[in-house]
Amino acid sequence: MPSDVTSGSTGRHMGRQKAQGLSDAGSNPVPWIGCQVAYFFGMILKTRSAWFSLQILKILPTHGRGISKDCHLQRHHYLGASEIACILGISPFGDKFKVWYGKTHPREFDSTPTGKMQLGLDTEDFVLTQFEKRFNTTVTRKQERMRHWLEDWAGCTLDGMAVVNGEKAVIEAKTIGTSIYNTPPDYYVIQVLWQQWVAGVDQGYLVVWSTKDLAFESYPIHIADHQAKLTEAVQAGKEFWMNHVVTEIPPERNTTERQDKELPEDLLEEYCHVQDQIKDLTVRKDILRQQIVEAMGCPSELKSQSSKYQLDITTTQTKRLNSKKLESDNPELVQNYFETSSSQRVVAKRLSARIS
């Protein structure tokens, strides 16, 4: 196992020999004396000792729940837990190129949460409360951003931490629109493992609320059970960071069609829901437009305003080229004016009725 992949148990023995190394670990150096104080404080308490004490020195300032522009500008300095699955090619939410672009062009990042993301943020406290009740514990350190104590390119944002069975554990909360998982997806498993590695703990839990089943479930995900996955993730993450983010060289985009890839049903449900909304809103808009024209006496031209609104009504006539008739009458002539372009068409529809 590579030296940079350390679970909490391994990291506990690294305090003295690596404390000084923190001072030149990355862009946010920790003072040498601070490392020594943290080390000796950990030794006195005989807890998780220097490893965890040093980690505390690397905590980043938090800005509450959400995905603000400032939050993203901080996150572009490290590889986060939700991004590692994209690097490994197992995430339905993105790929290497998307992660690379977000890191190298942070100010162009759209920080507006999608409907699904906002739902997850809005229900996060509820999900964490269900976990607290089930395990008779308290979730702390909510929405705390931190970086790995030695590998400055790796970080995460915790949904929370709690003590379970006498051991500290990271808690990752999800709200899903599908049924409760029999086995959690690999892209969520690796996210929880990554958080454990960064935070320096050996235990983690994925806690899920299903809006379809109206049910809650928790899944224990511990480093000891997934050592090989974590090793692969850290190696891939470091290579990606050094070879692409640091150098600003984009990775190759994966254009291979994978028929066996699991469909992102949460995303498809949201996509279909948005399609339904657009259709309904388009109909409503047409009705309102006609009612407004009738309310103003059906004028052909009108410019009017009140203290709150401005209304312009214009009647226009347009001429459109009948391209099919032109091509039929003059096929050779038309060929000289054709230009080739490419686009991607996505068609999604429900195979069963939507459950509200």
C-alpha positions as CSV (number, residue, x, y, z in Angstrom):
1,M,0.0,0.0,0.0
2,P,1.4,3.4,-0.9
3,S,2.6,5.6,1.9
4,D,0.1,8.4,1.1
5,V,-2.9,6.1,1.7
6,T,-3.2,6.0,5.5
7,S,-6.1,5.0,7.5
8,G,-6.4,6.4,11.0
9,S,-4.6,3.4,12.5
10,T,-1.6,3.8,10.2
11,G,-1.6,7.6,10.5
12,R,-1.3,7.4,14.3
13,H,2.3,6.4,14.1
14,M,3.4,9.1,11.7
15,G,3.2,12.1,14.0
16,R,6.9,12.8,15.0
17,Q,8.5,11.8,11.7
18,K,6.1,13.8,9.5
19,A,5.1,16.7,11.7
20,Q,7.9,18.9,10.2
21,G,7.0,17.8,6.7
22,L,3.7,19.7,7.0
23,S,5.4,23.0,6.9
24,D,6.1,22.6,3.2
25,A,3.2,20.3,2.3
26,G,1.4,22.8,0.1
27,S,0.0,26.2,-0.3
28,N,-1.2,26.6,3.3
29,P,1.9,25.9,5.4
30,V,1.4,25.0,9.1
31,P,4.0,26.5,11.4
32,W,6.6,24.0,12.6
33,I,6.0,24.9,16.3
34,G,2.3,24.3,15.8
35,C,2.9,20.8,14.5
36,Q,5.1,20.0,17.5
37,V,2.6,21.3,20.0
38,A,-0.2,19.3,18.3
39,Y,2.0,16.2,18.4
40,F,2.9,16.4,22.1
41,F,-0.7,17.3,23.0
42,G,-1.8,14.1,21.2
43,M,0.8,12.0,23.0
44,I,-0.3,13.3,26.4
45,L,-4.0,12.5,25.7
46,K,-3.1,9.1,24.1
47,T,-6.1,9.5,21.8
48,R,-5.8,9.4,18.1
49,S,-2.8,11.6,18.9
50,A,-0.7,13.6,16.5
51,W,-2.4,12.4,13.4
52,F,-5.8,13.8,14.3
53,S,-4.5,16.8,16.2
54,L,-2.5,17.8,13.1
55,Q,-5.5,17.4,11.0
56,I,-7.4,19.9,13.1
57,L,-4.7,22.5,12.1
58,K,-5.7,21.9,8.4
59,I,-9.4,22.7,8.8
60,L,-10.6,25.2,6.2
61,P,-13.1,28.0,7.1
62,T,-16.7,27.1,6.5
63,H,-19.4,29.2,4.9
64,G,-22.6,27.2,5.9
65,R,-24.7,25.0,3.7
66,G,-24.8,25.5,0.0
67,I,-22.6,25.9,-3.1
68,S,-21.5,29.5,-3.2
69,K,-19.1,31.0,-5.6
70,D,-16.6,31.6,-2.8
71,C,-17.0,28.0,-1.7
72,H,-16.1,26.7,-5.2
73,L,-13.2,29.1,-5.4
74,Q,-11.8,27.5,-2.3
75,R,-12.6,23.9,-3.5
76,H,-10.7,24.4,-6.7
77,H,-7.5,24.2,-4.6
78,Y,-8.0,20.5,-3.9
79,L,-9.7,17.3,-5.1
80,G,-13.0,16.7,-3.2
81,A,-14.8,13.5,-2.2
82,S,-17.6,13.9,-4.7
83,E,-15.1,14.3,-7.5
84,I,-13.0,11.2,-7.0
85,A,-15.6,9.0,-8.6
86,C,-15.5,11.2,-11.7
87,I,-11.7,10.6,-11.8
88,L,-12.2,6.9,-11.6
89,G,-14.9,6.9,-14.3
90,I,-17.6,5.4,-12.1
91,S,-19.8,8.5,-11.5
92,P,-23.0,9.2,-13.4
93,F,-22.7,12.9,-12.5
94,G,-19.5,13.8,-14.4
95,D,-16.1,12.8,-15.8
96,K,-12.5,13.8,-15.6
97,F,-12.8,16.6,-18.0
98,K,-15.6,18.2,-16.0
99,V,-13.5,18.1,-12.8
100,W,-10.5,19.4,-14.6
101,Y,-12.4,22.3,-16.1
102,G,-13.9,23.2,-12.7
103,K,-10.4,23.3,-11.1
104,T,-8.7,25.3,-13.9
105,H,-11.6,27.6,-14.7
106,P,-13.1,28.2,-11.2
107,R,-14.6,31.6,-12.0
108,E,-16.6,30.2,-14.9
109,F,-18.2,27.6,-12.6
110,D,-22.0,27.8,-12.3
111,S,-22.6,27.6,-8.6
112,T,-26.4,27.4,-8.9
113,P,-27.6,24.1,-7.4
114,T,-29.8,21.8,-9.5
115,G,-33.2,20.9,-8.2
116,K,-31.8,17.6,-6.9
117,M,-28.9,19.2,-5.3
118,Q,-31.1,21.7,-3.5
119,L,-33.4,19.0,-2.3
120,G,-30.4,17.2,-0.8
121,L,-29.2,20.4,0.9
122,D,-32.7,21.1,2.3
123,T,-33.2,17.6,3.7
124,E,-29.7,17.1,5.0
125,D,-30.5,18.0,8.6
126,F,-33.5,15.7,8.6
127,V,-31.4,12.8,7.3
128,L,-28.7,13.4,9.9
129,T,-31.4,13.6,12.6
130,Q,-32.6,10.1,11.7
131,F,-29.0,8.8,12.0
132,E,-28.7,10.4,15.4
133,K,-31.9,8.7,16.6
134,R,-30.9,5.3,15.3
135,F,-27.4,5.3,16.8
136,N,-28.1,7.4,19.8
137,T,-25.3,9.8,19.0
138,T,-24.8,13.4,18.0
139,V,-23.6,14.6,14.6
140,T,-21.1,17.4,14.8
141,R,-18.7,19.3,12.5
142,K,-21.4,19.8,9.9
143,Q,-20.4,21.3,6.5
144,E,-16.8,21.5,7.6
145,R,-14.2,21.7,4.8
146,M,-10.8,20.2,5.4
147,R,-7.7,19.1,3.5
148,H,-5.6,16.0,4.1
149,W,-2.9,16.8,6.7
150,L,0.0,15.8,4.3
151,E,-1.5,15.6,0.8
152,D,-2.6,19.2,0.2
153,W,-4.2,18.4,-3.1
154,A,-6.9,16.2,-1.4
155,G,-9.8,17.5,0.7
156,C,-13.5,17.1,1.4
157,T,-16.6,18.8,2.9
158,L,-18.1,16.7,5.7
159,D,-21.8,16.4,6.1
160,G,-20.9,15.6,9.7
161,M,-19.0,13.4,12.1
162,A,-20.3,11.3,15.0
163,V,-19.1,8.8,17.6
164,V,-20.5,5.3,16.8
165,N,-19.5,2.3,18.9
166,G,-16.9,4.3,20.6
167,E,-15.1,5.3,17.3
168,K,-15.3,8.5,15.3
169,A,-16.9,8.2,12.0
170,V,-17.7,10.5,9.0
171,I,-21.3,10.8,8.0
172,E,-22.5,11.4,4.4
173,A,-26.2,12.2,4.0
174,K,-28.1,11.6,0.7
175,T,-31.7,12.0,-0.4
176,I,-32.6,9.8,-3.4
177,G,-35.7,9.6,-5.6
178,T,-35.3,5.8,-6.1
179,S,-35.9,2.9,-3.8
180,I,-33.6,2.2,-0.8
181,Y,-30.4,0.6,-2.0
182,N,-29.7,-3.1,-1.5
183,T,-26.0,-2.2,-1.9
184,P,-24.9,1.4,-2.1
185,P,-23.4,2.5,-5.5
186,D,-19.6,2.5,-5.8
187,Y,-19.6,6.2,-6.5
188,Y,-21.0,6.9,-3.0
189,V,-18.8,4.2,-1.4
190,I,-15.6,5.9,-2.7
191,Q,-16.9,9.3,-1.6
192,V,-17.3,8.1,2.0
193,L,-13.9,6.3,1.9
194,W,-12.2,9.5,0.7
195,Q,-13.7,11.5,3.5
196,Q,-12.4,9.0,6.0
197,W,-8.9,9.2,4.5
198,V,-8.9,13.0,4.6
199,A,-10.3,13.2,8.1
200,G,-8.1,10.5,9.5
201,V,-10.8,8.1,10.8
202,D,-11.4,4.4,10.1
203,Q,-15.2,4.4,10.0
204,G,-17.9,6.0,7.8
205,Y,-21.6,5.8,7.2
206,L,-23.7,6.6,4.1
207,V,-27.1,7.6,5.4
208,V,-30.0,7.7,2.9
209,W,-33.5,9.0,2.8
210,S,-35.7,7.6,-0.1
211,T,-38.5,10.0,-1.2
212,K,-40.0,7.1,-3.1
213,D,-40.1,4.6,-0.2
214,L,-40.4,7.3,2.5
215,A,-37.7,5.2,4.3
216,F,-34.3,5.8,5.9
217,E,-31.3,3.4,5.8
218,S,-27.7,3.6,6.9
219,Y,-24.8,1.7,5.3
220,P,-21.5,1.2,7.2
221,I,-18.5,1.9,4.9
222,H,-15.1,1.3,6.6
223,I,-11.6,1.6,5.2
224,A,-10.6,-1.9,6.4
225,D,-13.3,-3.4,4.1
226,H,-12.3,-1.4,1.1
227,Q,-8.5,-0.9,1.3
228,A,-7.9,-1.7,-2.4
229,K,-10.6,0.8,-3.6
230,L,-9.1,3.6,-1.5
231,T,-5.6,2.8,-2.7
232,E,-6.7,3.0,-6.3
233,A,-8.6,6.2,-5.7
234,V,-5.7,8.0,-4.0
235,Q,-3.2,6.9,-6.7
236,A,-5.6,8.0,-9.5
237,G,-6.4,11.3,-7.7
238,K,-2.8,12.2,-7.3
239,E,-1.9,11.4,-10.9
240,F,-4.9,13.4,-12.1
241,W,-3.9,16.4,-10.0
242,M,-0.2,16.4,-10.9
243,N,-0.6,15.5,-14.6
244,H,-3.7,17.7,-15.4
245,V,-4.6,20.3,-12.8
246,V,-1.1,21.4,-12.0
247,T,0.0,21.4,-15.6
248,E,-3.4,22.7,-16.9
249,I,-3.4,20.0,-19.5
250,P,-6.9,18.6,-20.1
251,P,-7.5,14.9,-19.8
252,E,-8.9,13.0,-22.7
253,R,-12.7,12.9,-22.8
254,N,-14.2,9.5,-22.7
255,T,-16.5,9.1,-25.8
256,T,-16.9,5.3,-25.5
257,E,-20.5,4.3,-25.3
258,R,-21.1,2.0,-22.4
259,Q,-24.4,0.0,-22.7
260,D,-23.8,-1.7,-19.3
261,K,-23.4,1.5,-17.3
262,E,-26.0,2.0,-14.6
263,L,-28.6,4.6,-15.6
264,P,-28.6,7.7,-13.3
265,E,-32.2,7.4,-12.4
266,D,-32.2,10.3,-10.0
267,L,-31.0,12.6,-12.8
268,L,-33.4,11.1,-15.4
269,E,-36.3,11.7,-13.0
270,E,-35.4,15.3,-12.5
271,Y,-34.9,15.7,-16.3
272,C,-38.3,14.3,-17.0
273,H,-39.8,16.4,-14.3
274,V,-38.3,19.6,-15.8
275,Q,-39.6,18.5,-19.3
276,D,-43.1,18.3,-17.8
277,Q,-42.8,21.7,-16.1
278,I,-41.6,23.3,-19.4
279,K,-44.6,21.8,-21.3
280,D,-47.0,22.9,-18.6
281,L,-45.5,26.4,-18.3
282,T,-45.5,26.9,-22.1
283,V,-49.2,26.1,-22.3
284,R,-49.8,28.5,-19.3
285,K,-47.7,31.2,-20.9
286,D,-49.7,31.0,-24.2
287,I,-53.0,31.3,-22.3
288,L,-51.8,34.3,-20.3
289,R,-50.5,36.0,-23.4
290,Q,-53.9,35.7,-25.1
291,Q,-55.7,36.9,-22.0
292,I,-53.4,40.0,-21.8
293,V,-54.1,40.9,-25.5
294,E,-57.8,40.5,-25.0
295,A,-57.8,42.5,-21.8
296,M,-56.2,45.4,-23.7
297,G,-58.8,45.3,-26.5
298,C,-56.8,43.2,-29.0
299,P,-54.6,46.0,-30.4
300,S,-52.2,45.4,-33.2
301,E,-49.7,47.8,-31.6
302,L,-49.4,49.0,-28.0
303,K,-46.8,50.5,-25.7
304,S,-48.0,51.1,-22.1
305,Q,-46.7,51.0,-18.6
306,S,-47.7,51.4,-15.0
307,S,-45.7,52.0,-11.9
308,K,-44.8,48.3,-11.8
309,Y,-44.9,46.9,-15.3
310,Q,-44.3,47.8,-19.0
311,L,-46.2,46.2,-21.8
312,D,-45.3,46.1,-25.5
313,I,-47.5,44.5,-28.1
314,T,-46.4,44.3,-31.7
315,T,-47.7,42.5,-34.8
316,T,-45.0,41.3,-37.2
317,Q,-45.0,39.4,-40.5
318,T,-42.1,37.1,-41.3
319,K,-41.0,35.4,-44.4
320,R,-39.4,32.0,-44.1
321,L,-37.4,30.1,-46.7
322,N,-39.1,26.9,-47.7
323,S,-35.9,24.8,-47.7
324,K,-37.6,21.6,-48.6
325,K,-39.2,23.1,-51.8
326,L,-35.9,24.8,-52.7
327,E,-34.0,21.5,-52.4
328,S,-36.6,19.7,-54.4
329,D,-36.6,22.2,-57.2
330,N,-32.8,22.9,-57.2
331,P,-31.0,20.0,-55.6
332,E,-27.6,20.8,-57.1
333,L,-27.7,24.4,-56.2
334,V,-28.6,23.7,-52.6
335,Q,-25.8,21.3,-52.1
336,N,-23.3,24.1,-52.4
337,Y,-24.8,25.9,-49.3
338,F,-25.0,23.0,-46.9
339,E,-22.7,23.1,-43.8
340,T,-22.1,20.2,-41.5
341,S,-22.5,20.6,-37.8
342,S,-22.9,18.1,-34.9
343,S,-25.1,18.1,-31.9
344,Q,-26.1,15.6,-29.3
345,R,-29.8,14.7,-28.8
346,V,-31.0,13.4,-25.5
347,V,-34.4,11.8,-25.3
348,A,-35.6,10.6,-21.9
349,K,-39.1,9.5,-20.9
350,R,-40.6,7.6,-18.0
351,L,-41.6,4.0,-18.5
352,S,-44.0,4.1,-15.6
353,A,-46.1,6.8,-14.0
354,R,-44.3,9.3,-11.8
355,I,-44.8,8.8,-8.0
356,S,-45.2,12.2,-6.4
